[in-house]
Amino acid sequence: MKLEGLILDESDITQQTKTIRGTGESQLVGSINLITTAPTDTIKVSIPAELWANGKAGEELKRFVGTRTIFNIEYRDMAFGNEKGQHVSINGFQLHSLPAVNAK
């Protein structure tokens, strides 16, 4: 879905290390705090490792700080049983693609 939002500050763009379930490998992922309007809200949008590209996406997103921008995001809702037999549910917003420079 296309959503107009605002990254208020560079500190709203963060990087985390995530462990891949099953393999135990580590990968870098990102997230942004995005302010939306009508209704006003702040949502956390995760950025998958493939799109994060070892932090390159974070540098790209800094160009949009302080400017309302159109973001392509998707809502993810999934559930599974982990290796301990526990039910795990994950949901939230994920960035589908980086915004185009002219999408400001």
N, CA and C atoms as a LAMMPS dump frame, in Angstrom:
ITEM: TIMESTEP
0
ITEM: NUMBER OF ATOMS
312
ITEM: BOX BOUNDS ff ff ff
-5.0000000000000000e+02 5.0000000000000000e+02
-5.0000000000000000e+02 5.0000000000000000e+02
-5.0000000000000000e+02 5.0000000000000000e+02
ITEM: ATOMS id mol type element x y z
1 1 1 N 0.837 -1.169 0
2 1 2 C 0 0 0
3 1 3 C 0.88 1.228 0
4 2 1 N 0.397 2.273 -0.584
5 2 2 C 1.125 3.546 -0.599
6 2 3 C 0.625 4.368 0.578
7 3 1 N 1.578 4.916 1.303
8 3 2 C 1.257 5.646 2.519
9 3 3 C 2.144 6.88 2.592
10 4 1 N 1.542 8.033 2.843
11 4 2 C 2.344 9.236 3.009
12 4 3 C 2.79 9.322 4.46
13 5 1 N 4.071 9.524 4.658
14 5 2 C 4.601 9.593 6.012
15 5 3 C 5.798 10.509 6.097
16 6 1 N 6.269 10.682 7.313
17 6 2 C 7.374 11.592 7.583
18 6 3 C 8.355 10.923 8.538
19 7 1 N 9.621 10.895 8.152
20 7 2 C 10.688 10.502 9.066
21 7 3 C 11.151 11.804 9.701
22 8 1 N 10.916 11.952 10.986
23 8 2 C 11.143 13.233 11.648
24 8 3 C 12.627 13.548 11.843
25 9 1 N 13.431 12.521 12.151
26 9 2 C 14.83 12.756 12.488
27 9 3 C 15.657 11.548 12.042
28 10 1 N 16.943 11.751 11.803
29 10 2 C 17.816 10.638 11.411
30 10 3 C 17.851 9.534 12.463
31 11 1 N 17.611 9.882 13.729
32 11 2 C 17.605 8.875 14.792
33 11 3 C 16.4 7.933 14.671
34 12 1 N 15.442 8.264 13.813
35 12 2 C 14.294 7.392 13.571
36 12 3 C 14.612 6.29 12.567
37 13 1 N 15.817 6.291 12.04
38 13 2 C 16.292 5.237 11.125
39 13 3 C 17.301 4.409 11.918
40 14 1 N 16.991 3.143 12.173
41 14 2 C 17.859 2.319 13.013
42 14 3 C 18.225 1.007 12.324
43 15 1 N 19.312 0.434 12.81
44 15 2 C 19.798 -0.849 12.293
45 15 3 C 19.87 -1.849 13.451
46 16 1 N 19.477 -3.096 13.183
47 16 2 C 19.554 -4.158 14.178
48 16 3 C 20.171 -5.393 13.544
49 17 1 N 20.691 -6.272 14.395
50 17 2 C 21.169 -7.567 13.945
51 17 3 C 20.097 -8.591 14.285
52 18 1 N 19.7 -9.372 13.295
53 18 2 C 18.638 -10.357 13.461
54 18 3 C 19.234 -11.748 13.219
55 19 1 N 18.845 -12.711 14.039
56 19 2 C 19.295 -14.093 13.863
57 19 3 C 18.254 -14.838 13.036
58 20 1 N 18.69 -15.484 11.973
59 20 2 C 17.785 -16.223 11.094
60 20 3 C 17.361 -17.51 11.792
61 21 1 N 16.06 -17.698 11.891
62 21 2 C 15.509 -18.888 12.529
63 21 3 C 15.89 -20.129 11.724
64 22 1 N 16.394 -21.126 12.398
65 22 2 C 16.751 -22.369 11.738
66 22 3 C 18.237 -22.491 11.446
67 23 1 N 18.848 -21.423 10.93
68 23 2 C 20.273 -21.497 10.574
69 23 3 C 21.17 -20.861 11.633
70 24 1 N 20.63 -19.924 12.391
71 24 2 C 21.426 -19.236 13.4
72 24 3 C 22.325 -18.147 12.839
73 25 1 N 22.277 -17.932 11.532
74 25 2 C 23.086 -16.871 10.917
75 25 3 C 22.55 -15.498 11.308
76 26 1 N 23.44 -14.523 11.32
77 26 2 C 23.047 -13.148 11.631
78 26 3 C 22.958 -12.333 10.355
79 27 1 N 22.025 -11.398 10.346
80 27 2 C 21.903 -10.482 9.21
81 27 3 C 21.495 -9.114 9.733
82 28 1 N 21.852 -8.084 8.983
83 28 2 C 21.495 -6.727 9.357
84 28 3 C 20.169 -6.344 8.727
85 29 1 N 19.28 -5.789 9.537
86 29 2 C 17.991 -5.298 9.08
87 29 3 C 17.824 -3.879 9.611
88 30 1 N 16.85 -3.18 9.118
89 30 2 C 16.623 -1.821 9.574
90 30 3 C 15.185 -1.589 9.967
91 31 1 N 14.928 -0.41 10.488
92 31 2 C 13.555 -0.003 10.771
93 31 3 C 13.5 1.526 10.783
94 32 1 N 12.311 2.032 10.539
95 32 2 C 12.079 3.475 10.612
96 32 3 C 10.837 3.735 11.445
97 33 1 N 10.857 4.841 12.163
98 33 2 C 9.662 5.336 12.831
99 33 3 C 9.045 6.337 11.871
100 34 1 N 7.83 6.065 11.459
101 34 2 C 7.175 6.86 10.434
102 34 3 C 5.951 7.547 11.032
103 35 1 N 5.869 8.861 10.881
104 35 2 C 4.709 9.613 11.35
105 35 3 C 3.722 9.713 10.194
106 36 1 N 2.481 9.302 10.453
107 36 2 C 1.429 9.38 9.445
108 36 3 C 0.382 10.39 9.907
109 37 1 N -0.449 10.834 8.958
110 37 2 C -1.527 11.763 9.303
111 37 3 C -2.853 11.212 8.816
112 38 1 N -3.919 11.742 9.38
113 38 2 C -5.312 11.406 9.033
114 38 3 C -5.584 9.916 9.139
115 39 1 N -5.522 9.306 10.276
116 39 2 C -5.261 9.855 11.61
117 39 3 C -3.768 9.908 11.9
118 40 1 N -3.398 10.816 12.791
119 40 2 C -2 10.963 13.168
120 40 3 C -1.567 9.791 14.021
121 41 1 N -0.453 9.195 13.66
122 41 2 C 0.074 8.05 14.395
123 41 3 C 1.546 7.892 14.056
124 42 1 N 2.276 7.198 14.899
125 42 2 C 3.654 6.829 14.612
126 42 3 C 3.696 5.32 14.508
127 43 1 N 4.191 4.816 13.387
128 43 2 C 4.276 3.373 13.204
129 43 3 C 5.732 2.979 12.978
130 44 1 N 6.06 1.795 13.44
131 44 2 C 7.394 1.254 13.201
132 44 3 C 7.315 0.401 11.946
133 45 1 N 8.19 0.681 10.996
134 45 2 C 8.214 -0.047 9.727
135 45 3 C 9.56 -0.764 9.643
136 46 1 N 9.505 -2.087 9.547
137 46 2 C 10.755 -2.851 9.449
138 46 3 C 11.245 -2.869 8.003
139 47 1 N 12.555 -3.036 7.854
140 47 2 C 13.177 -3.073 6.528
141 47 3 C 13.948 -4.386 6.441
142 48 1 N 13.55 -5.286 5.536
143 48 2 C 14.211 -6.589 5.451
144 48 3 C 15.671 -6.471 5.002
145 49 1 N 16.446 -7.5 5.312
146 49 2 C 17.884 -7.506 5.022
147 49 3 C 18.178 -7.255 3.551
148 50 1 N 17.379 -7.829 2.659
149 50 2 C 17.619 -7.665 1.219
150 50 3 C 17.499 -6.202 0.804
151 51 1 N 16.54 -5.497 1.391
152 51 2 C 16.339 -4.089 1.057
153 51 3 C 17.3 -3.194 1.85
154 52 1 N 17.625 -3.589 3.069
155 52 2 C 18.526 -2.819 3.918
156 52 3 C 19.934 -2.775 3.325
157 53 1 N 20.373 -3.871 2.714
158 53 2 C 21.653 -3.947 1.98
159 53 3 C 22.83 -3.434 2.811
160 54 1 N 23 -4.016 4.005
161 54 2 C 24.101 -3.648 4.908
162 54 3 C 24.16 -2.153 5.227
163 55 1 N 23.009 -1.525 5.321
164 55 2 C 22.946 -0.124 5.727
165 55 3 C 22.816 0.877 4.606
166 56 1 N 22.93 0.444 3.367
167 56 2 C 22.823 1.381 2.242
168 56 3 C 21.436 2.034 2.197
169 57 1 N 20.399 1.267 2.544
170 57 2 C 19.042 1.819 2.541
171 57 3 C 18.901 2.915 3.595
172 58 1 N 19.571 2.742 4.731
173 58 2 C 19.536 3.764 5.771
174 58 3 C 20.097 5.082 5.287
175 59 1 N 21.193 5.009 4.545
176 59 2 C 21.78 6.22 3.979
177 59 3 C 20.828 6.861 2.965
178 60 1 N 20.175 6.026 2.148
179 60 2 C 19.214 6.539 1.154
180 60 3 C 18.039 7.229 1.851
181 61 1 N 17.54 6.609 2.933
182 61 2 C 16.374 7.145 3.626
183 61 3 C 16.66 8.469 4.317
184 62 1 N 17.914 8.75 4.639
185 62 2 C 18.263 10.018 5.287
186 62 3 C 17.902 11.212 4.405
187 63 1 N 17.846 11.006 3.089
188 63 2 C 17.48 12.099 2.168
189 63 3 C 16.043 12.556 2.373
190 64 1 N 15.207 11.695 2.984
191 64 2 C 13.787 12.002 3.129
192 64 3 C 13.429 12.539 4.511
193 65 1 N 14.417 12.675 5.407
194 65 2 C 14.151 13.175 6.756
195 65 3 C 13.577 14.591 6.671
196 66 1 N 12.458 14.801 7.366
197 66 2 C 11.829 16.122 7.406
198 66 3 C 10.934 16.445 6.234
199 67 1 N 10.735 15.494 5.322
200 67 2 C 9.905 15.725 4.136
201 67 3 C 8.82 14.653 4.048
202 68 1 N 7.58 15.078 3.853
203 68 2 C 6.513 14.093 3.63
204 68 3 C 6.821 13.33 2.355
205 69 1 N 6.735 12.017 2.45
206 69 2 C 7.138 11.15 1.344
207 69 3 C 6.146 10.01 1.213
208 70 1 N 5.972 9.515 0.004
209 70 2 C 5.135 8.34 -0.24
210 70 3 C 5.992 7.089 -0.059
211 71 1 N 5.562 6.204 0.848
212 71 2 C 6.259 4.95 1.117
213 71 3 C 5.401 3.778 0.664
214 72 1 N 6.03 2.777 0.078
215 72 2 C 5.345 1.533 -0.282
216 72 3 C 5.587 0.537 0.848
217 73 1 N 4.55 0.281 1.627
218 73 2 C 4.687 -0.647 2.749
219 73 3 C 3.638 -1.742 2.632
220 74 1 N 3.853 -2.822 3.357
221 74 2 C 2.867 -3.886 3.417
222 74 3 C 2.717 -4.327 4.858
223 75 1 N 1.502 -4.77 5.196
224 75 2 C 1.241 -5.276 6.533
225 75 3 C 1.472 -6.775 6.502
226 76 1 N 2.27 -7.265 7.435
227 76 2 C 2.59 -8.689 7.501
228 76 3 C 1.994 -9.258 8.774
229 77 1 N 1.362 -10.411 8.638
230 77 2 C 0.777 -11.109 9.782
231 77 3 C 1.03 -12.59 9.573
232 78 1 N 1.88 -13.181 10.412
233 78 2 C 2.189 -14.595 10.239
234 78 3 C 2.318 -15.278 11.597
235 79 1 N 2.094 -16.57 11.594
236 79 2 C 2.198 -17.363 12.808
237 79 3 C 2.826 -18.703 12.457
238 80 1 N 3.583 -19.254 13.407
239 80 2 C 4.235 -20.54 13.181
240 80 3 C 4.6 -21.153 14.529
241 81 1 N 4.948 -22.406 14.508
242 81 2 C 5.444 -23.083 15.692
243 81 3 C 6.964 -23.099 15.645
244 82 1 N 7.604 -22.719 16.743
245 82 2 C 9.066 -22.705 16.742
246 82 3 C 9.624 -24.07 17.146
247 83 1 N 10.95 -24.155 17.209
248 83 2 C 11.593 -25.436 17.504
249 83 3 C 11.31 -25.943 18.917
250 84 1 N 10.814 -25.073 19.782
251 84 2 C 10.452 -25.482 21.146
252 84 3 C 8.981 -25.894 21.237
253 85 1 N 8.296 -25.881 20.088
254 85 2 C 6.886 -26.245 20.067
255 85 3 C 5.954 -25.128 20.518
256 86 1 N 6.467 -23.927 20.598
257 86 2 C 5.662 -22.787 21.023
258 86 3 C 5.067 -22.084 19.809
259 87 1 N 3.859 -21.551 19.989
260 87 2 C 3.209 -20.782 18.938
261 87 3 C 3.788 -19.371 18.94
262 88 1 N 4.242 -18.906 17.787
263 88 2 C 4.819 -17.57 17.646
264 88 3 C 3.997 -16.802 16.612
265 89 1 N 3.63 -15.585 16.956
266 89 2 C 2.862 -14.739 16.049
267 89 3 C 3.635 -13.44 15.829
268 90 1 N 3.779 -13.053 14.574
269 90 2 C 4.509 -11.827 14.22
270 90 3 C 3.617 -10.998 13.304
271 91 1 N 3.492 -9.71 13.624
272 91 2 C 2.745 -8.837 12.723
273 91 3 C 3.339 -7.434 12.777
274 92 1 N 3.114 -6.689 11.723
275 92 2 C 3.6 -5.324 11.655
276 92 3 C 3.823 -4.883 10.217
277 93 1 N 4.312 -3.671 10.075
278 93 2 C 4.524 -3.088 8.759
279 93 3 C 5.95 -3.341 8.287
280 94 1 N 6.093 -3.557 6.983
281 94 2 C 7.401 -3.791 6.388
282 94 3 C 7.513 -2.946 5.119
283 95 1 N 8.683 -2.327 4.947
284 95 2 C 8.929 -1.52 3.755
285 95 3 C 9.071 -2.446 2.55
286 96 1 N 8.301 -2.178 1.515
287 96 2 C 8.302 -3.02 0.319
288 96 3 C 9.371 -2.57 -0.676
289 97 1 N 9.587 -1.274 -0.775
290 97 2 C 10.601 -0.722 -1.664
291 97 3 C 11 0.657 -1.16
292 98 1 N 12.188 1.096 -1.55
293 98 2 C 12.633 2.431 -1.17
294 98 3 C 11.844 3.474 -1.958
295 99 1 N 11.525 4.612 -1.334
296 99 2 C 10.793 5.639 -2.063
297 99 3 C 11.65 6.236 -3.175
298 100 1 N 10.997 6.652 -4.237
299 100 2 C 11.689 7.32 -5.33
300 100 3 C 11.994 8.751 -4.901
301 101 1 N 13.082 9.296 -5.387
302 101 2 C 13.475 10.659 -5.01
303 101 3 C 12.377 11.657 -5.376
304 102 1 N 11.717 11.447 -6.491
305 102 2 C 10.655 12.385 -6.91
306 102 3 C 9.33 12.098 -6.228
307 103 1 N 9.276 11.13 -5.267
308 103 2 C 8.039 10.793 -4.571
309 103 3 C 7.802 11.707 -3.373
310 104 1 N 8.625 12.724 -3.205
311 104 2 C 8.481 13.639 -2.075
312 104 3 C 7.194 14.413 -2.188
